[in-house]
Amino acid sequence: MCRNIKTLFNFEPPATEDEIQAAALQFVRKLSGFNTPSKANEEAFHRAVQEVSVVAKNLLDSLVTNAEPRNREVEIERARARNAKRFGTTGQ
């Protein structure tokens, strides 16, 4: 599950709220072991996702770097090339 969490810092355009929320959801799923929580745990699960999202947003807003922002399209192409090499596919 965690391998699906993407790096969100130093991209142009910056990470969206949806991307931060998705990363938080993956993180809470990994920690809890639940893909979908039971009714008894649903409130705690969703509260944790919201709290992790807030902390992640604060972290991303606080980080600084001198490096040039990465281009999302270039990173996607690099990932496709890695997948093609690893799995022998074209990634399409």
C-alpha positions as CSV (number, residue, x, y, z in Angstrom):
1,M,0.0,0.0,0.0
2,C,2.6,2.6,1.0
3,R,4.4,2.3,-2.3
4,N,1.4,4.2,-3.7
5,I,2.2,7.3,-1.7
6,K,3.9,9.7,-4.0
7,T,6.3,12.4,-3.2
8,L,4.4,15.7,-3.0
9,F,7.1,18.2,-2.2
10,N,8.7,20.5,-4.7
11,F,6.5,20.0,-7.7
12,E,5.2,22.6,-10.1
13,P,2.2,23.0,-9.7
14,P,2.2,22.3,-6.0
15,A,0.4,19.3,-4.6
16,T,-3.4,19.6,-4.5
17,E,-5.6,19.0,-1.5
18,D,-6.9,15.8,-3.2
19,E,-3.3,14.5,-3.6
20,I,-2.6,15.2,0.1
21,Q,-5.8,13.6,1.1
22,A,-5.0,10.4,-1.0
23,A,-1.6,10.2,0.6
24,A,-3.1,10.5,4.1
25,L,-5.7,7.8,3.3
26,Q,-2.9,5.4,2.2
27,F,-0.9,6.2,5.3
28,V,-3.8,5.6,7.6
29,R,-4.8,2.4,5.8
30,K,-1.2,1.1,6.2
31,L,-1.1,2.0,9.9
32,S,-4.5,0.6,10.7
33,G,-4.4,-2.5,8.4
34,F,-7.9,-1.6,7.2
35,N,-8.7,-0.9,3.6
36,T,-12.2,-0.1,4.7
37,P,-12.8,0.2,8.5
38,S,-15.7,-1.5,10.3
39,K,-18.6,0.6,11.5
40,A,-17.1,0.6,15.0
41,N,-13.8,2.0,13.7
42,E,-15.1,4.2,10.9
43,E,-15.2,7.5,12.9
44,A,-11.7,7.1,14.3
45,F,-10.4,6.1,10.8
46,H,-11.9,9.1,9.0
47,R,-10.8,11.5,11.8
48,A,-7.2,10.1,11.5
49,V,-7.2,10.7,7.7
50,Q,-8.3,14.3,8.3
51,E,-5.7,14.9,10.9
52,V,-2.9,13.4,8.9
53,S,-4.0,15.5,5.9
54,V,-3.7,18.7,8.0
55,V,-0.3,17.7,9.3
56,A,0.9,16.8,5.8
57,K,-0.3,20.1,4.4
58,N,1.5,22.0,7.2
59,L,4.6,20.0,6.5
60,L,4.6,20.7,2.8
61,D,3.9,24.4,3.4
62,S,6.8,24.6,5.9
63,L,9.5,22.9,3.8
64,V,12.0,24.9,1.9
65,T,14.5,24.0,-0.9
66,N,16.9,25.7,-3.3
67,A,16.3,23.0,-5.9
68,E,14.2,23.7,-9.0
69,P,10.6,22.4,-8.8
70,R,10.1,19.1,-10.5
71,N,7.9,18.8,-13.5
72,R,5.0,16.3,-13.1
73,E,5.0,15.3,-16.7
74,V,8.7,14.5,-16.7
75,E,8.4,12.5,-13.5
76,I,5.5,10.5,-15.0
77,E,7.6,9.7,-18.0
78,R,10.5,8.6,-15.8
79,A,8.1,6.3,-13.9
80,R,6.8,4.8,-17.1
81,A,10.4,4.1,-18.3
82,R,11.2,2.5,-14.9
83,N,8.1,0.3,-15.1
84,A,8.8,-0.7,-18.7
85,K,12.3,-1.7,-17.7
86,R,11.1,-3.6,-14.6
87,F,8.0,-5.3,-16.0
88,G,8.8,-5.3,-19.7
89,T,5.7,-3.2,-20.5
90,T,5.1,0.0,-22.3
91,G,3.1,1.4,-19.4
92,Q,0.0,2.3,-21.5
